[in-house]
Amino acid sequence: MLFPGMSADFTSENFSAAWYLIENHSTTSFEQLKMAVTNLKRQANKKSEGSLAYVKGGLSTFFEAQDALSAIHQKLEADGTEKVEGSMTQKLENVLNRASNTADTLFQEVLGRKDKADSTRNALNVLQRFKFLFNLPLNIERNIQKGDYDVVINDYEKAKSLFGKTEVQVFKKYYAEVETRIETLRELLLDKLLETPSTLHDQKRYIRYLSDLHAPGDPAWQCIGAQHRWILQLMHSCKEGYIQDLKGTPGLHSPMLDLDSDTRPLVLGHLSQTASLKRGSSFQSGRDDTWRYKTPHRVAFVEKLTKLVLSQLPNFWKLWISYVNGSLFSETAEKSGQIERSKNVRQRQNDFKKMIQEVMQCLVKLIRGALLPLSIPECGVRQYGGWEVKSELSGQWLAHVIQTIRLTYESLTALEIPNDMLQTIQDLILDLRVRCVMVTLQHTAEEIKRLAEKEDWIVDNEGLTSLPCQFEQCIIHSLQSLKGVVECKPGEASVFQQPKTQEEVCQLSINIMQIFIYCLEQLSTKPDADVDTTHLSVDVSSPDLFGSIHEDFILTSEQRLLIVLSNCCYLERHTFLNIAEHFEKHNFQGIEKITQVSMASLKELDQRLFENYIELKADPIVGSLEPGIYAGYFDWKDCLPPTGVRNYLKEALVNIIAVHAEVFTISKELVPRVLSKVVEAVSEELSRLMQCVSSFSKNGALQARLEICALRDTVAVHLTPESKSSFKQALEALPQLSSGADKKLLEELLNKFKSSMHLQLTCFQAASSTMMKT
């Protein structure tokens, strides 16, 4: 194989041919070998006139030739056929080195630019391949400003998985920048999480972001703590705002208390359709000035406070539930931190329970400070009290407050908050219910005191004024206002469960009855000048015997006594019994004692007033008997035969008839009772006078018997055992009639008396027929 016929370019085929000559040098002439070397030299001395590709090809050929010559030289030296000094291969090597130096001189600038281009190209490739990491710090800042936290978190997770453990310094530098910005984001999210007010949706979102960013500590628990402090702050600020408003220092309304603009739901979904709707207008806006003046500050405060709690606590409770079940955290974070979080939940259950109890206690103490200040310890008066109000809320407002707190309790129960955490609210409700009962009864007693001013002295057909009815209606209205307060809602204790409460309520009830009894007594003794009787009305069927009943009639003290007595009788038979039934209907305790004590006081007043009236009416009649009997120096021992009943007795009967008319005009039912006592007094006096006579003549005995029998027979319908005994004793003091003529004369004179006094005595006959009918 010969070189002349081969290609001019020194390729791999050239190297193979050269190696073939070396292997077969013993049969090859020097001229052939020289020709091969010359080709190699010519190839090495060629200048680069083409592109960079030609340069690269020439360099490659040059190094291949140099290697080939080095191999030939070593082979020749091994065979001993070539001298070391001045050998052909040595010369060729020198030629090649000079060619290499010449090539370096010619192509140094080109190769430098090529190396720089390769370096730039490699750098661009690196930048293109890892531009995600290099651009990430700036992208993080931009996305944070836009609020695209999800994008930031996804990019961070990707960068962390790719470069989190890199050892390349450039990558480590840029990844450190990423971590710096992520730490800033953690701080920003934590600040937003702890910012108040905040919605539950935002809180959950920020907690999830922080969980995905593997924030140190426990951001969710920090959020729960911040919300707890915020709720307490709101409650105290609410109290301070209302107290300042009460003192006349407006303008302290805090924006954080303006819950009308709060985007958070009031309560759970179904609560907004039940309990919150029942509350109705009780949660009115505090910005309505008209409503402010109508509603007491303390009532408005309680409504605002409960509304505040119901707007904050449900989300606070939901946040805790989400914290417990792990729904606050992403799936990745939940799996990675599940064991640690379970440990935290167990440790913090008691802490959260204390938080809820603290909120409940704060709510209860603030309400107690406003409505039940005496139930607050002195050490807590400044923190929870300070209302400085002298007047106490009425029973109606207290009942309204109780309803508000009850609905608050129902709403909190619907959140499935354990009952032991809400027990303080139940205790508050019970104390308010007891206080409401006490205050209502006290206010009722005050109203009863003013009933005397409403007495118009208008008497109906039954001899009653409107006073007993007003008294009964006042108590019934009071008890009806307490119906919702006394009734026990689920889980509530009875208002009357404590013996002390039972005793106080019983005593207040008795006090109400006795106050009315005292009013009756005051009315019975009221001076004539203080009594307005221009509208006195009586039964049209009553006989106006003396022309004393007309439109300008002025009541006398005796008539007022009769009217009060008539009212007392009605109270005893009807009103007090009806009131006892209403007490029992509303589950009051000690009704029997209330009735007994009240009845005893009423009967005592009735008896006292009755005796006063009898004294006023009977004493003049009794006092007129003795002077009438002995008028004209009459003597029982020396008198003429009787011709009829003397005038003193007729006058006494007329006076008794006048009493009958007066009583009948007021109350028919009082007639028997009054006349019986009057007859007793008259008969007793007549018996005394007869027994005081030392002796009677025959005519005197007959005269005395005639007058005693005339009086007895006339008032027979009103005789009592006492009056009958008096008449009997009077007759026994007289000598017995000895002859039939005397008896006949006595009968004739009695008939004559009854006939002549028939008109006057009709009232007694009417009473007799009435009593027979009854």
C-alpha positions in Angstrom: 0.0 0.0 0.0 1.5 3.4 -1.2 0.9 7.0 0.3 0.9 8.9 -3.0 -2.6 7.6 -3.9 -4.1 8.7 -0.5 -6.1 11.7 0.4 -4.3 15.0 1.3 -6.2 15.3 4.6 -4.7 13.6 7.6 -7.6 11.6 8.9 -7.9 8.3 10.8 -7.1 6.6 7.5 -3.7 8.5 7.4 -2.9 7.3 10.9 -3.7 3.7 9.9 -1.4 4.0 6.9 1.4 5.4 8.9 1.1 2.7 11.4 1.2 0.1 8.6 4.6 1.5 7.4 6.0 1.3 10.9 4.9 -2.3 11.2 6.5 -3.2 7.9 9.5 -0.9 7.8 11.9 -3.7 6.9 10.4 -4.0 3.4 9.8 -0.3 2.9 12.3 2.1 1.4 13.3 5.3 3.2 12.0 7.4 0.3 8.5 6.0 0.9 8.8 6.7 4.6 10.1 10.3 3.9 7.2 10.9 1.6 4.8 9.9 4.4 6.5 12.3 6.8 6.5 15.1 4.3 2.7 14.7 3.9 2.4 15.0 7.7 4.6 18.1 7.7 2.7 19.7 4.9 -0.5 19.0 6.8 0.9 20.6 10.0 2.2 23.7 8.2 -1.2 24.6 6.6 -2.6 27.9 7.7 -6.1 28.3 8.9 -7.9 30.1 6.0 -11.3 28.8 6.6 -13.7 28.7 9.4 -13.2 27.7 13.0 -14.2 24.2 12.0 -11.1 23.9 9.8 -8.9 25.1 12.7 -10.4 22.4 14.9 -9.9 19.8 12.2 -6.2 20.9 11.7 -5.5 20.8 15.3 -7.0 17.4 15.6 -4.9 16.1 12.7 -1.8 17.7 14.1 -2.1 16.0 17.5 -2.8 12.6 15.7 0.4 13.0 13.6 2.4 13.9 16.7 1.2 10.9 18.4 2.0 8.7 15.4 5.5 10.0 15.1 6.1 9.5 18.9 5.0 5.9 18.4 7.3 5.4 15.4 10.2 6.9 17.3 9.7 4.6 20.3 9.4 1.6 18.0 12.6 2.4 16.2 14.5 2.9 19.4 13.2 -0.4 20.6 14.5 -2.2 17.5 17.8 -0.3 17.6 17.6 0.7 14.1 17.4 4.5 14.8 20.0 6.6 16.5 18.9 8.6 19.4 20.8 11.7 18.4 19.8 13.4 15.1 17.4 10.7 14.1 14.7 11.3 11.5 11.9 11.2 14.1 13.7 13.7 16.3 13.9 16.1 13.4 10.3 15.5 12.6 9.3 16.2 16.2 11.2 19.5 16.2 9.4 20.4 13.0 6.1 19.5 14.5 6.8 21.6 17.7 7.7 24.6 15.5 4.5 24.0 13.6 2.6 23.9 16.8 4.1 27.2 18.1 3.4 28.8 14.7 -0.2 27.6 14.9 -0.6 28.9 18.5 0.7 32.3 17.3 -1.7 32.4 14.4 -4.8 31.1 16.1 -4.4 32.3 19.7 -6.9 35.2 19.3 -9.4 33.0 17.5 -9.1 30.3 20.2 -9.4 32.9 23.0 -12.7 34.2 21.5 -13.8 30.7 21.1 -13.2 29.9 24.7 -14.9 33.1 25.8 -17.9 32.2 23.6 -18.0 28.7 25.0 -17.9 30.2 28.6 -20.7 32.6 27.8 -22.7 29.9 26.1 -22.2 27.6 29.1 -23.2 30.5 31.5 -26.3 31.1 29.4 -27.2 27.5 29.5 -26.8 27.5 33.3 -28.9 30.6 33.6 -31.6 29.2 31.4 -31.6 25.9 33.1 -31.7 27.4 36.7 -33.5 30.7 36.0 -36.3 29.5 38.3 -34.0 29.7 41.3 -32.3 32.9 40.3 -35.6 34.7 39.7 -37.4 33.2 42.7 -36.5 36.0 45.3 -37.9 38.7 43.1 -40.9 36.6 42.2 -41.6 36.0 45.9 -41.6 39.7 46.7 -43.9 40.4 43.8 -46.4 37.7 44.7 -46.3 38.7 48.4 -47.3 42.3 47.4 -50.1 40.9 45.2 -51.2 38.6 48.0 -50.7 35.4 46.0 -49.4 33.4 49.0 -50.4 30.1 47.4 -48.0 30.7 44.5 -45.2 31.7 46.9 -45.7 28.6 48.9 -45.7 26.3 45.8 -42.6 27.9 44.4 -40.9 27.6 47.8 -41.7 23.9 48.1 -40.3 23.3 44.6 -37.1 25.3 45.3 -36.7 23.5 48.6 -37.0 20.1 47.0 -34.5 21.0 44.3 -31.9 23.1 46.1 -32.5 22.6 49.7 -29.5 20.4 50.1 -27.3 21.8 47.3 -23.5 22.2 47.8 -23.1 24.6 44.9 -22.1 28.0 46.3 -24.1 30.0 43.8 -27.2 27.9 44.4 -26.7 28.1 48.1 -26.4 31.9 47.9 -29.7 32.3 46.0 -31.5 29.7 48.1 -30.5 31.7 51.2 -32.1 34.8 49.7 -35.3 32.7 49.2 -35.2 31.6 52.8 -34.8 35.2 53.9 -37.9 36.3 52.0 -39.9 33.3 53.2 -39.0 34.2 56.8 -40.3 37.7 56.1 -43.5 36.2 54.7 -43.8 34.1 57.8 -43.6 37.2 60.0 -46.1 39.0 57.8 -48.6 36.1 57.9 -48.2 35.8 61.6 -48.9 39.5 62.1 -52.0 39.2 59.9 -53.1 36.1 61.8 -52.9 37.9 65.1 -54.5 41.0 63.8 -58.0 41.8 65.2 -60.7 41.9 64.2 -60.4 39.1 61.7 -62.7 36.7 60.1 -62.6 33.0 60.7 -62.0 32.4 57.0 -58.9 34.6 57.0 -57.6 33.0 60.2 -57.9 29.5 58.8 -56.2 30.7 55.6 -53.2 32.3 57.4 -52.8 29.3 59.7 -52.7 27.0 56.7 -50.2 29.2 55.0 -48.0 29.2 58.1 -48.4 25.5 58.4 -47.3 25.0 54.8 -44.3 27.3 55.4 -43.3 25.2 58.4 -43.4 28.3 60.7 -41.8 27.7 64.1 -44.0 27.4 67.2 -47.7 27.0 67.0 -49.4 29.9 65.1 -52.8 28.4 65.5 -52.6 28.4 69.2 -51.2 31.9 69.1 -54.2 33.0 67.1 -56.6 31.3 69.7 -54.8 33.2 72.5 -55.0 36.5 70.6 -58.7 36.0 69.9 -59.3 35.3 73.6 -57.6 38.5 74.6 -59.5 40.4 72.0 -62.9 39.2 73.2 -62.1 40.1 76.8 -60.9 43.6 75.6 -64.1 44.1 73.6 -66.3 43.2 76.6 -64.5 45.6 79.0 -64.5 48.3 76.3 -68.2 47.9 75.9 -68.8 48.4 79.6 -66.6 51.5 79.7 -68.3 53.0 76.7 -71.7 52.7 78.3 -70.6 54.0 81.7 -69.1 57.1 80.1 -72.2 57.6 78.1 -74.2 57.3 81.3 -72.0 60.0 82.8 -72.7 62.3 79.9 -69.4 61.9 78.1 -70.4 60.9 74.5 -68.0 60.2 71.7 -66.3 57.2 73.4 -67.9 54.7 71.0 -65.2 52.5 69.8 -65.2 51.3 66.2 -64.3 47.8 67.3 -67.7 47.7 69.1 -69.6 48.6 66.0 -70.6 45.0 65.3 -73.3 46.0 62.8 -70.6 46.4 60.2 -68.9 43.1 61.2 -68.7 40.7 58.4 -68.7 37.7 60.7 -72.0 35.8 61.1 -73.9 36.4 64.4 -74.2 32.8 65.3 -74.4 29.4 63.5 -76.6 29.1 60.5 -79.6 27.5 62.2 -79.3 29.8 65.2 -79.9 32.8 63.0 -83.3 31.3 62.2 -84.2 30.3 65.8 -82.8 32.0 68.8 -81.6 35.2 67.2 -85.0 35.7 65.6 -86.7 35.2 68.9 -84.7 38.0 70.3 -86.3 40.3 67.8 -85.7 43.9 68.5 -83.9 43.2 71.8 -80.6 43.6 69.8 -81.4 47.1 68.6 -78.6 49.3 67.3 -77.1 51.5 70.0 -76.9 54.3 67.4 -80.7 54.8 67.5 -81.0 57.8 69.8 -84.7 57.4 70.3 -84.2 53.8 71.4 -81.4 54.9 73.7 -83.7 57.2 75.7 -86.4 54.5 76.0 -84.1 51.7 77.1 -82.1 52.0 80.3 -78.3 52.1 79.8 -77.7 48.9 81.7 -80.3 47.0 79.7 -78.8 48.3 76.4 -75.4 47.4 77.7 -76.4 43.8 78.5 -77.9 43.5 75.0 -74.8 44.9 73.4 -72.6 42.7 75.5 -74.4 39.5 74.7 -74.6 40.4 71.0 -70.8 41.0 71.1 -70.2 37.6 72.7 -72.5 35.8 70.2 -70.7 37.5 67.3 -67.2 36.5 68.6 -67.4 33.3 70.6 -68.9 31.0 67.9 -65.9 31.6 65.6 -63.6 31.3 68.5 -65.1 27.9 69.3 -65.0 26.8 65.7 -61.3 27.8 65.5 -60.6 25.5 68.5 -62.6 22.6 67.0 -60.6 23.0 63.8 -57.4 23.1 65.8 -58.4 19.9 67.5 -59.4 17.9 64.4 -56.5 19.2 62.4 -58.6 20.7 59.6 -56.7 24.0 60.0 -53.6 22.4 58.4 -52.8 21.1 55.0 -52.6 17.4 54.4 -48.8 17.5 54.1 -48.4 19.5 57.2 -51.0 17.4 59.0 -49.1 14.2 58.2 -45.8 15.6 59.1 -46.9 17.2 62.4 -49.7 14.9 63.4 -48.0 13.4 66.4 -46.6 16.7 67.7 -50.0 18.4 67.2 -51.9 15.6 69.0 -49.5 16.1 71.9 -50.1 19.9 71.9 -53.9 19.4 71.8 -53.9 17.2 74.9 -51.7 19.8 76.7 -53.9 22.7 75.7 -57.3 21.4 76.3 -57.3 22.6 79.8 -55.8 25.9 78.7 -58.6 26.4 76.3 -61.2 25.4 78.8 -59.9 28.1 81.1 -60.1 30.6 78.3 -63.8 29.8 77.7 -64.5 29.9 81.4 -62.7 33.2 81.7 -64.9 34.7 78.9 -68.0 33.3 80.6 -67.0 34.6 84.0 -66.2 38.0 82.5 -69.6 38.1 80.8 -71.4 37.1 84.0 -69.4 39.5 86.2 -70.0 42.4 83.9 -73.7 41.7 83.9 -73.7 41.3 87.6 -71.8 44.5 88.0 -74.6 46.3 86.1 -77.6 44.5 87.5 -76.6 42.8 90.7 -73.8 44.9 92.1 -74.1 43.5 95.6 -73.1 40.0 94.2 -69.7 41.3 93.1 -66.8 41.1 95.6 -65.3 44.4 96.6 -62.1 43.6 94.8 -63.9 43.3 91.5 -66.2 46.3 91.8 -63.8 48.6 90.0 -63.2 46.2 87.2 -66.8 45.0 86.6 -68.9 47.7 88.3 -68.9 51.4 88.5 -72.3 52.2 87.2 -73.2 54.5 90.0 -77.0 54.3 89.5 -79.4 54.9 92.4 -82.6 53.5 90.9 -83.1 49.8 90.3 -84.4 48.4 87.1 -88.1 47.6 87.1 -89.3 44.0 87.0 -90.3 44.3 83.3 -86.8 45.3 82.3 -85.3 42.6 84.4 -87.6 40.1 82.8 -86.5 41.4 79.4 -82.8 41.0 80.4 -83.5 37.5 81.6 -85.0 36.6 78.2 -81.9 38.1 76.5 -79.5 36.0 78.6 -81.6 32.9 78.2 -81.4 33.2 74.4 -77.7 33.8 74.7 -77.3 30.6 76.7 -79.4 28.7 74.1 -77.1 30.0 71.4 -74.0 29.0 73.2 -75.4 25.6 74.0 -76.1 25.1 70.3 -72.4 25.5 69.7 -72.0 22.3 71.8 -70.0 24.0 74.4 -70.0 21.7 77.5 -72.5 22.6 80.1 -70.0 22.9 82.9 -68.4 25.8 81.0 -71.8 27.6 80.9 -72.8 26.9 84.5 -71.9 30.4 85.6 -74.5 31.8 83.1 -77.2 29.5 84.6 -76.3 30.7 88.1 -76.6 34.3 86.8 -80.0 33.6 85.3 -81.2 32.1 88.5 -80.1 35.1 90.6 -81.7 37.4 88.1 -84.9 35.5 88.2 -85.0 35.7 92.0 -84.2 39.4 91.9 -86.8 40.0 89.3 -89.5 38.3 91.5 -88.4 40.4 94.5 -88.3 43.7 92.6 -91.6 43.0 90.9 -93.3 42.3 94.2 -91.7 45.4 95.8 -92.9 47.6 92.9 -96.3 46.0 93.2 -96.4 47.0 96.8 -95.6 50.6 95.8 -98.4 50.5 93.3 -100.8 49.2 95.9 -99.9 52.1 98.1 -101.1 54.5 95.4 -104.4 52.7 94.9 -105.9 54.8 97.8 -105.5 57.8 95.6 -107.6 56.2 92.9 -110.6 55.5 95.2 -113.6 57.3 93.6 -116.1 56.0 96.1 -118.5 55.0 93.3 -120.5 52.1 94.7 -122.0 49.5 92.5 -125.1 47.4 93.1 -123.2 45.1 95.4 -122.0 47.9 97.6 -118.4 47.8 96.2 -116.1 50.4 94.8 -113.6 49.6 92.1 -110.8 49.4 94.6 -110.9 45.6 95.3 -111.0 44.9 91.6 -108.1 47.2 91.0 -106.2 45.5 93.8 -106.8 42.1 92.3 -105.9 43.2 88.8 -102.7 44.8 90.0 -101.5 41.6 91.5 -102.7 39.5 88.6 -100.8 41.7 86.2 -97.7 41.5 88.4 -97.9 37.7 88.5 -98.4 37.5 84.8 -95.4 39.6 84.2 -93.4 37.0 86.2 -94.8 34.0 84.4 -91.9 33.7 82.0 -89.4 34.4 84.8 -90.8 31.8 87.3 -91.2 29.1 84.6 -88.1 26.9 84.4 -86.4 26.5 81.1 -84.5 23.2 80.3 -81.6 22.9 82.8 -82.9 25.7 85.1 -83.6 25.4 88.8 -86.8 26.6 90.5 -86.8 30.2 91.6 -88.2 29.0 95.0 -85.7 26.2 95.6 -83.9 28.0 98.4 -85.8 28.3 101.7 -84.5 31.8 102.1 -86.0 32.8 98.8 -89.3 31.2 99.7 -89.5 33.1 103.0 -88.6 36.4 101.4 -91.2 36.0 98.6 -93.8 34.9 101.2 -93.1 37.9 103.3 -93.3 40.3 100.3 -96.6 38.8 99.3 -98.0 39.2 102.8 -96.6 42.7 102.8 -98.6 43.5 99.6 -101.8 42.3 101.2 -101.2 44.2 104.4 -100.4 47.4 102.5 -103.8 47.2 100.8 -105.4 46.6 104.2 -103.6 49.6 105.5 -104.9 51.6 102.5 -108.4 50.6 103.4 -107.9 51.8 107.0 -106.5 55.1 105.8 -109.5 55.6 103.6 -111.9 54.9 106.4 -110.4 57.6 108.6 -109.7 60.1 105.8 -110.9 63.6 106.8 -114.1 64.7 105.0 -112.4 67.6 103.3 -110.0 65.1 101.5 -112.8 63.0 100.0 -114.2 63.6 96.6 -117.7 62.2 96.4 -119.2 64.2 93.7 -119.6 61.1 91.6 -121.2 58.9 94.3 -123.5 56.3 92.7 -125.8 54.0 94.5 -128.3 51.3 93.6 -131.3 52.9 91.9 -133.5 50.4 93.7 -132.5 51.7 97.1 -135.1 53.8 98.9 -134.0 57.4 99.4 -135.7 57.6 102.7 -134.2 60.9 103.8 -133.6 62.6 100.5 -129.8 62.5 101.3 -128.7 60.8 98.0 -128.4 63.3 95.2 -125.7 64.4 92.8 -124.2 66.9 95.2 -124.1 64.3 98.0 -121.1 64.5 100.4 -120.0 61.3 102.1 -119.9 61.2 105.9 -117.3 59.4 107.9 -119.9 56.8 108.8 -120.7 56.1 105.1 -117.0 55.8 104.3 -116.8 53.3 107.1 -119.6 51.3 105.5 -118.1 51.4 102.1 -114.7 50.2 103.4 -116.6 47.5 105.4 -118.4 46.4 102.3 -115.1 46.2 100.4 -113.6 44.2 103.3 -116.3 41.7 103.1 -115.8 41.2 99.4 -112.1 40.9 99.9 -112.6 38.2 102.4 -115.1 36.2 100.5 -113.7 36.6 96.9 -110.6 38.7 96.3 -108.1 37.1 98.7 -109.2 33.6 97.6 -108.8 34.5 93.9 -105.3 36.0 94.6 -104.3 32.8 96.5 -105.4 30.8 93.4 -103.2 33.0 91.2 -100.2 32.6 93.5 -100.7 28.8 93.3 -101.0 28.9 89.6 -97.7 30.7 89.3 -96.0 28.1 91.6 -95.5 30.4 94.6 -94.7 28.8 97.8 -96.2 29.4 101.3 -99.7 30.3 99.9 -101.4 29.0 103.0 -99.4 31.2 105.2 -100.0 34.2 102.9 -103.7 33.6 103.0 -103.9 33.0 106.7 -101.9 36.1 107.7 -103.7 38.3 105.2 -107.1 37.0 106.3 -106.3 37.6 109.9 -105.2 41.2 109.2 -108.3 41.8 107.1 -110.6 40.5 109.7 -108.9 42.5 112.4 -109.4 45.7 110.3 -113.0 44.7 109.5 -113.8 44.1 113.2 -112.2 47.3 114.2 -114.0 49.4 111.6 -117.3 47.6 112.4 -117.0 48.3 116.1 -116.2 52.0 115.2 -119.3 52.2 113.1 -121.5 50.5 115.7 -120.2 52.8 118.3 -121.0 55.8 116.1 -124.5 54.6 115.4 -125.6 52.6 118.5 -124.3 54.9 121.2 -126.6 57.8 120.4 -129.6 55.4 120.4 -128.6 53.7 123.6 -127.9 57.1 125.2 -131.3 58.4 124.3 -133.2 55.5 126.1 -132.8 56.5 129.7 -133.6 60.2 129.2 -136.6 59.2 127.1 -137.9 56.7 129.6 -137.8 59.1 132.5 -138.9 62.2 130.5 -141.6 64.3 132.3 -140.6 62.8 135.7 -141.9 59.4 134.7 -142.0 56.9 137.6 -142.6 53.2 137.3 -144.2 53.1 140.8 -146.7 55.8 140.0 -148.0 56.0 136.5 -151.2 56.0 134.5 -152.6 52.9 132.7 -150.8 52.4 129.4 -152.4 53.8 126.3 -149.6 52.9 123.8 -145.9 52.9 123.2 -144.2 56.0 124.3 -142.3 58.4 122.0 -138.8 57.5 123.3 -139.1 54.0 121.9 -140.5 55.3 118.6 -137.6 57.6 118.3 -135.2 54.8 119.0 -136.9 52.7 116.3 -136.7 55.6 113.9 -133.0 56.0 114.6 -132.5 52.2 114.0 -134.5 52.6 110.8 -132.2 55.4 109.8 -129.2 53.2 110.4 -130.9 50.5 108.3 -131.5 53.0 105.5 -127.9 54.2 105.6 -126.5 50.7 105.5 -129.0 49.5 102.9 -128.0 52.4 100.7 -124.4 51.3 100.7 -124.6 47.5 101.0 -127.6 45.3 101.5 -125.4 42.5 102.8 -124.2 44.6 105.7 -127.8 45.3 107.0 -128.2 42.2 109.2 -124.8 42.4 110.6 -125.1 46.1 111.6 -128.7 46.0 112.8 -128.0 42.9 114.9 -125.3 44.7 116.8 -127.4 47.9 117.2 -130.3 45.8 118.5 -127.9 44.0 120.9 -126.7 47.3 122.3 -130.3 48.7 122.6 -131.6 45.5 124.2 -128.7 45.3 126.6 -129.3 48.9 127.7 -133.0 48.3 128.0 -132.4 45.2 130.1 -130.0 47.2 132.4 -132.5 50.0 132.9 -135.3 47.5 133.8 -133.0 45.7 136.2 -132.2 49.0 137.8 -135.8 49.7 138.7 -136.4 49.0 142.4 -140.2 48.2 142.0 -143.0 48.5 139.5 -146.6 49.3 139.9 -149.2 47.3 138.1 -149.5 50.0 135.4 -145.8 50.5 135.3 -145.1 46.8 134.8 -147.7 46.7 132.0 -146.2 49.8 130.4 -142.7 48.3 130.6 -143.8 45.0 129.2 -145.6 46.7 126.3 -142.5 48.7 125.3 -140.1 45.8 125.7 -142.4 43.5 123.6 -143.0 46.2 121.0 -139.3 46.7 120.5 -138.5 42.9 120.5 -141.3 42.1 118.0 -140.3 44.9 115.7 -136.6 43.9 115.4 -137.3 40.2 115.7 -135.6 39.5 112.4 -132.3 40.9 113.7 -132.3 39.2 117.1 -129.3 37.3 118.2 -128.8 35.0 121.1 -127.3 37.9 123.0 -130.2 40.3 122.3 -132.7 37.6 123.0 -131.1 37.0 126.3 -131.2 40.7 127.1 -134.9 41.0 126.3 -135.6 37.9 128.4 -133.7 39.4 131.3 -135.6 42.6 130.9 -138.9 40.9 131.0 -137.9 38.7 133.9 -137.2 41.9 135.9 -140.9 42.8 135.5 -143.8 41.5 137.7 -145.9 38.9 135.9 -149.3 39.8 134.5 -151.9 38.6 137.0 -155.1 38.8 135.0 -156.3 38.0 131.5 -157.6 41.6 131.1 -154.0 42.8 131.3 -152.8 40.3 128.8 -155.6 41.3 126.5 -154.8 45.0 126.9 -151.2 44.3 126.2 -152.1 42.5 122.9 -154.4 45.3 121.8 -151.8 48.0 122.5 -149.1 46.0 120.6 -151.4 45.6 117.5 -152.2 49.3 117.7 -148.5 50.1 117.7 -147.7 47.9 114.8 -150.6 49.3 112.8 -149.7 52.9 113.4 -146.0 52.3 112.6 -146.6 50.0 109.7 -144.9 52.2 107.1 -141.8 52.7 109.2 -141.5 49.1 110.1 -141.7 47.9 106.5 -138.0 47.9 106.2 -137.8 45.2 108.9 -140.4 43.1 107.1 -138.5 43.4 103.8 -135.4 42.2 105.6 -137.3 39.3 107.0 -138.6 38.2 103.6 -135.2 38.6 102.1 -133.6 36.5 104.8 -136.3 33.8 104.3 -135.5 33.7 100.6 -131.8 33.4 101.2 
